[in-house]
């Protein structure tokens, strides 16, 4: 039977690439609240016998306690290290758990971002495999063993990886930039040796018990399950977690403070390339300027070789190997950043050009020609955002997490097409203050 399961696992790994491109027009999104309080979003896709499920909780790194940056990520990483014995079921260590998943031909993982603590399951819907995968995922989700000896090894490995990362100028620049832009907000906190050494497995158990409650789960499902089947499987997955009624409110998290003045951070570093980051807090994902800022940033620096920053900094002046800009909105104002890499002796010149491009763009906005080209590219490439089951799931989970309307993807291209030059100029002027940005340079020559 193991041989068959291995073959099925290969199907699981590739099946998501085969059938999603035509799903969106054919299958509507269903959304409802389950009896345990979980909010479920479903796209039925019966063409292949598989299902992808993502479960999100408000338990990302913004929930890390003071002095324990990295707790959410450590907790997620340790969920694959073993399952405790419970209800007559034996304990499984990391090796036994890995073998159990291999036998089922399924994939299961946990991760923690800045906002979300997420679980991902991909399995075939062949009855015995589906049942086995759901049962095993439910145990791993609710009954992690958090073995202390394994955490000691993982902590040492993570600390060693951090020390190695500190030898890379890009890592140093990103960490210094995040701390400066977010001004003490959890978005700017990064795990280090001290914070990791302060984390014990008891802290993981407390974190897991405090934040993983079924009533807070947002569950996204794409695959060969109908509504009744999806609800049944979601209830099974979450059965081992609390299902509080009413759902208790979580502690509030302060908003990211606005910058009050410009700040320049110069870090000496022997490197073949200087790394430069410039930016400030941007906006929250629910901001009504989202589409204007998305299209505008594509023109400014998010469009690769067709962006204005690339044209002015790289193509016209040859001052950088790469240059880009991005917004990273979340539940709070994620960063706006302009980044570039260049020779250490021309970092200041490249930065000055990038600053002038941003100032001009904020003041004037794009040209009509730039706007048309951006719209053509964004709208034309939109199907690539949905050309696999995993991409479809990612979009569905994003909608669930941010409570976006169910027709969000249906109307995405129309929303992009409605953006005007005036919309972009006004949105950028509301969000960005070029005179109050943080600038971090690592490895630049004086």
C-alpha positions in Angstrom: 0.0 0.0 0.0 2.9 2.4 0.6 3.9 2.2 -3.1 0.4 3.4 -4.0 0.5 6.2 -1.5 3.8 7.4 -2.9 2.3 7.5 -6.3 -0.6 9.4 -4.9 1.7 11.8 -3.2 3.2 12.6 -6.6 -0.3 13.4 -7.8 -0.9 15.6 -4.8 2.3 17.6 -5.5 1.4 18.3 -9.2 -2.3 18.3 -9.3 -2.7 21.9 -8.1 -1.0 23.0 -11.3 -3.5 21.3 -13.6 -7.0 22.6 -13.1 -7.3 26.0 -11.5 -6.9 28.3 -14.5 -10.6 27.9 -15.5 -12.1 27.5 -12.0 -12.8 31.1 -11.2 -15.3 31.9 -13.8 -17.1 28.6 -13.2 -17.2 28.2 -9.5 -18.5 30.8 -7.0 -17.1 31.3 -3.5 -19.2 30.0 -0.7 -18.9 31.5 2.8 -20.5 30.6 6.1 -19.8 30.3 9.8 -19.5 26.8 11.3 -21.1 25.8 14.6 -17.7 26.1 16.4 -17.4 29.7 15.2 -14.9 29.1 12.4 -15.5 31.1 9.3 -15.2 28.9 6.2 -14.6 30.0 2.6 -15.0 27.4 -0.1 -14.3 27.1 -3.8 -15.5 23.7 -5.1 -13.2 22.1 -7.7 -14.4 18.6 -8.4 -12.2 18.0 -11.5 -9.4 16.3 -9.5 -9.7 14.2 -6.3 -7.7 16.6 -4.1 -8.2 19.4 -1.6 -6.1 22.3 -0.3 -7.0 23.7 3.1 -5.6 26.7 4.9 -6.4 27.6 8.5 -5.4 31.1 9.8 -5.4 32.4 13.3 -4.6 35.9 14.6 -1.4 34.7 16.2 1.5 36.0 14.1 4.6 37.6 15.3 2.8 40.8 16.2 1.6 38.7 19.2 5.1 37.8 20.3 5.5 38.8 24.0 8.1 41.5 24.8 11.6 40.1 24.9 10.5 36.9 23.1 10.6 37.9 19.4 10.4 34.7 17.4 7.9 32.9 19.7 5.2 32.6 17.0 7.6 31.2 14.4 9.3 28.9 16.9 5.9 27.5 17.9 4.9 26.9 14.3 8.2 25.2 13.6 7.9 22.9 16.6 4.5 21.7 15.6 6.2 19.2 13.2 8.5 17.8 15.9 6.0 15.4 17.6 2.5 14.7 18.8 1.6 13.9 22.4 -0.3 10.7 23.3 -3.9 11.3 23.9 -7.2 9.3 24.0 -5.6 6.0 23.5 -3.6 7.2 20.5 0.2 6.8 20.8 2.7 9.6 20.8 4.6 10.2 17.6 8.1 11.7 17.4 9.3 13.8 14.5 10.4 10.7 12.5 7.2 8.8 13.1 5.1 11.8 12.2 7.1 12.3 9.0 6.6 8.7 8.0 2.9 8.9 8.8 2.5 11.9 6.4 4.6 10.1 3.7 2.4 7.0 4.0 -0.7 9.2 3.4 0.9 10.9 0.5 -0.3 14.3 2.0 1.4 17.5 2.9 0.9 19.4 6.2 2.7 22.4 7.5 2.5 25.3 9.9 4.0 28.8 9.6 3.8 32.2 11.3 3.9 35.6 9.5 3.6 39.0 11.0 -0.2 38.8 11.3 -1.2 35.1 10.8 -0.4 31.7 12.2 -1.3 29.4 9.4 -1.7 25.7 8.7 -1.7 24.2 5.2 -3.0 20.8 4.3 -3.0 19.2 0.8 -4.4 15.7 0.4 -6.2 13.5 -2.0 -9.9 13.1 -1.4 -9.8 9.3 -1.8 -11.8 8.3 1.2 -9.3 6.4 3.3 -6.5 8.9 2.5 -8.6 11.9 3.2 -9.9 10.5 6.5 -6.3 9.6 7.6 -4.9 13.0 6.6 -7.7 14.9 8.5 -7.3 12.8 11.6 -3.5 13.2 11.6 -3.7 17.0 10.9 -6.2 17.4 13.7 -3.8 15.7 16.1 -0.8 17.7 15.0 -2.8 21.0 15.2 -4.2 20.4 18.7 -1.8 18.0 20.4 1.8 19.1 19.7 4.3 17.6 22.2 6.8 20.5 22.0 9.8 18.2 23.1 12.3 20.3 25.0 15.4 18.5 23.8 14.4 19.1 20.2 13.7 22.8 20.9 17.2 23.1 22.4 18.7 21.8 19.1 16.4 23.9 16.9 17.2 27.0 18.9 20.9 26.5 18.5 20.5 25.9 14.8 18.4 29.0 14.5 20.9 31.1 16.4 23.7 29.8 14.2 21.7 30.7 11.1 21.1 34.2 12.4 24.8 34.6 13.0 25.5 33.5 9.5 22.8 35.9 8.2 24.5 38.8 10.0 27.5 38.3 7.6 25.2 39.3 4.7 24.7 43.1 4.1 21.2 42.6 2.8 20.1 41.0 6.1 21.7 43.7 8.2 20.0 46.4 6.1 16.6 44.8 6.3 16.7 44.4 10.1 17.9 47.9 10.7 15.3 49.3 8.3 12.4 47.3 9.9 13.3 48.5 13.4 13.6 52.2 12.3 10.5 52.3 10.2 8.2 50.7 12.7 9.3 52.7 15.7 8.9 49.9 18.4 5.8 48.4 16.9 5.9 44.5 16.8 6.2 44.7 13.0 9.8 45.9 13.5 10.8 43.2 16.1 13.2 40.6 14.8 14.3 37.4 16.6 17.8 37.5 17.9 20.0 35.3 20.2 18.7 36.9 23.4 15.0 36.6 22.4 15.4 33.0 21.3 17.2 32.0 24.4 14.3 33.5 26.4 11.8 31.1 24.7 11.0 27.8 26.5 8.6 25.1 25.4 6.2 26.2 28.2 5.9 29.5 26.4 5.0 27.7 23.2 2.3 25.8 25.0 0.9 29.0 26.5 1.0 30.7 23.1 -0.7 27.8 21.4 -3.4 27.6 24.1 -4.0 31.3 24.2 -4.5 32.0 20.5 -5.6 28.8 18.7 -9.3 28.7 19.4 -11.8 27.4 16.8 -13.9 30.5 17.2 -11.1 32.6 15.7 -10.2 30.3 12.8 -10.6 31.4 9.2 -10.6 28.4 7.0 -10.1 28.5 3.2 -10.9 25.3 1.2 -10.2 24.7 -2.5 -10.9 21.3 -4.0 -13.2 18.3 -4.5 -15.5 18.8 -1.5 -19.0 20.2 -1.4 -20.2 22.5 1.3 -21.5 19.8 3.6 -18.2 17.8 3.2 -16.1 20.9 3.7 -17.8 21.7 7.0 -17.5 18.2 8.2 -13.8 18.1 7.5 -13.2 21.5 9.0 -15.0 20.5 12.2 -12.8 17.4 12.4 -9.7 19.4 11.9 -10.5 21.8 14.7 -12.1 19.3 17.0 -9.2 19.2 19.4 -9.1 23.0 19.9 -11.3 25.1 22.2 -14.5 26.5 20.7 -15.2 29.4 23.0 -18.7 30.9 23.0 -18.7 33.8 23.0 -15.4 34.2 21.4 -13.1 36.2 23.7 -11.5 39.3 22.4 -7.8 39.3 21.9 -5.6 42.0 23.4 -5.4 45.0 21.1 -2.2 45.9 19.2 -1.3 49.5 18.8 -1.0 51.0 15.3 2.4 51.8 13.7 3.4 55.3 14.7 3.9 57.8 11.9 7.5 59.1 11.4 8.0 62.6 12.7 11.3 63.3 11.0 13.8 61.9 8.6 16.4 59.4 9.9 19.6 58.2 8.3 21.3 55.0 9.4 24.8 54.3 8.0 26.3 50.9 8.8 30.0 50.3 7.9 30.3 46.9 6.2 33.0 45.4 3.9 31.0 44.3 0.9 31.2 44.2 -2.9 27.8 45.9 -3.0 26.2 48.5 -0.9 22.6 47.9 0.1 20.3 50.9 0.4 16.7 51.0 1.8 14.5 54.0 2.1 10.9 54.2 3.3 8.3 54.7 6.0 5.1 53.1 7.3 2.7 52.6 4.4 -0.9 51.6 4.9 -3.2 48.9 6.2 -4.7 46.3 3.8 -8.2 47.6 4.3 -7.3 51.1 3.1 -9.6 52.4 0.3 -6.5 53.6 -1.6 -5.4 50.0 -2.1 -5.9 49.8 -5.9 -4.5 53.3 -6.6 -1.4 52.5 -4.5 -1.0 49.1 -6.1 -1.1 50.5 -9.7 1.0 53.5 -8.7 3.7 51.4 -7.1 3.9 49.2 -10.2 4.7 52.3 -12.1 7.1 53.7 -9.5 9.2 50.6 -8.8 7.2 47.4 -8.6 7.1 46.7 -12.4 10.7 45.6 -12.8 12.4 46.9 -15.9 9.4 49.0 -16.9 9.3 51.0 -13.7 10.4 54.6 -13.3 13.0 53.9 -10.7 14.7 51.3 -12.9 14.6 53.7 -15.8 16.1 56.6 -13.9 18.5 54.9 -11.5 19.7 51.9 -13.6 19.0 52.4 -17.2 19.8 56.1 -17.6 22.6 56.4 -15.1 23.9 52.9 -14.5 23.9 53.5 -10.7 22.4 50.2 -9.5 22.3 46.5 -10.2 18.7 46.4 -9.0 16.2 48.9 -7.8 12.6 48.4 -6.7 9.8 49.7 -4.5 7.0 47.9 -2.6 4.1 48.3 -0.1 3.5 45.5 2.3 0.1 46.2 3.9 -1.2 44.1 6.8 -3.5 44.4 9.7 -1.4 47.4 10.5 0.6 49.8 8.3 3.3 47.6 6.7 6.3 49.3 5.2 6.7 51.3 2.0 10.3 50.7 0.9 12.6 51.6 -2.0 15.6 49.3 -2.2 18.7 49.2 -4.4 22.1 47.6 -4.6 25.0 49.3 -6.1 28.8 49.8 -5.9 29.8 51.2 -2.5 31.4 54.3 -4.0 28.2 55.3 -5.8 25.6 54.5 -3.1 25.0 58.1 -2.2 24.5 59.2 -5.8 22.1 56.3 -6.4 20.2 57.2 -3.3 19.9 60.8 -4.3 18.4 59.9 -7.7 16.0 57.5 -6.1 14.9 60.1 -3.6 14.3 62.6 -6.4 12.2 60.0 -8.3 10.0 59.4 -5.3 9.6 63.1 -4.6 8.6 63.8 -8.2 6.2 60.8 -8.3 4.5 61.8 -5.1 4.1 65.4 -6.3 3.0 64.7 -9.8 1.9 61.1 -10.1 2.4 59.1 -13.3 1.9 60.0 -16.9 -1.1 58.8 -18.8 1.2 56.6 -20.9 2.7 55.0 -17.8 -0.7 54.4 -16.4 -2.0 52.7 -19.5 1.1 50.4 -19.7 0.7 49.5 -16.1 -3.0 48.6 -16.5 -2.3 46.6 -19.6 0.3 44.5 -17.8 -1.6 44.1 -14.5 -4.8 43.2 -16.2 -3.2 41.0 -18.8 -1.2 39.0 -16.2 -4.2 38.6 -13.8 -4.9 35.0 -14.9 -1.5 34.0 -13.7 -2.6 34.9 -10.1 -5.1 32.0 -10.3 -3.3 29.4 -12.5 -2.9 26.8 -9.8 -4.9 25.5 -6.9 -2.3 26.8 -4.4 -2.5 30.3 -5.9 -6.3 30.2 -5.8 -6.1 29.1 -2.2 -3.7 32.0 -1.4 -6.1 34.5 -2.9 -9.1 32.9 -1.1 -7.2 33.0 2.2 -6.3 36.6 1.7 -9.9 37.4 1.1 -10.9 35.5 4.2 -8.3 37.1 6.4 -9.0 40.7 5.4 -12.8 40.2 5.1 -12.8 41.3 1.4 -16.0 41.1 -0.6 -16.8 37.7 -2.2 -16.6 39.3 -5.6 -13.2 40.7 -5.0 -11.4 38.6 -7.6 -14.3 39.0 -10.1 -14.0 42.8 -9.9 -10.2 43.0 -9.5 -9.5 43.9 -13.1 -12.3 46.5 -13.2 -11.0 48.1 -10.1 -7.6 48.4 -11.6 -9.0 49.8 -14.8 -10.9 52.5 -12.9 -7.7 53.9 -11.4 -6.8 57.4 -12.7 -3.6 59.5 -12.7 -5.4 61.8 -10.2 -6.3 58.8 -8.0 -2.6 57.7 -7.8 -1.3 61.2 -7.1 -3.8 61.8 -4.4 -3.2 58.4 -2.8 0.5 58.8 -2.8 0.3 62.2 -1.3 -1.9 60.9 1.5 0.4 58.0 2.3 4.0 59.2 1.7 6.0 62.0 3.1 9.4 61.9 1.3 10.9 64.5 3.7 10.3 62.2 6.7 11.6 58.8 5.5 14.1 56.4 7.0 17.2 55.7 5.0 19.5 52.8 5.8 22.8 52.2 3.9 25.0 49.2 4.6 28.4 49.1 3.0 28.4 52.5 1.4 31.8 54.3 1.1 32.0 57.7 2.9 
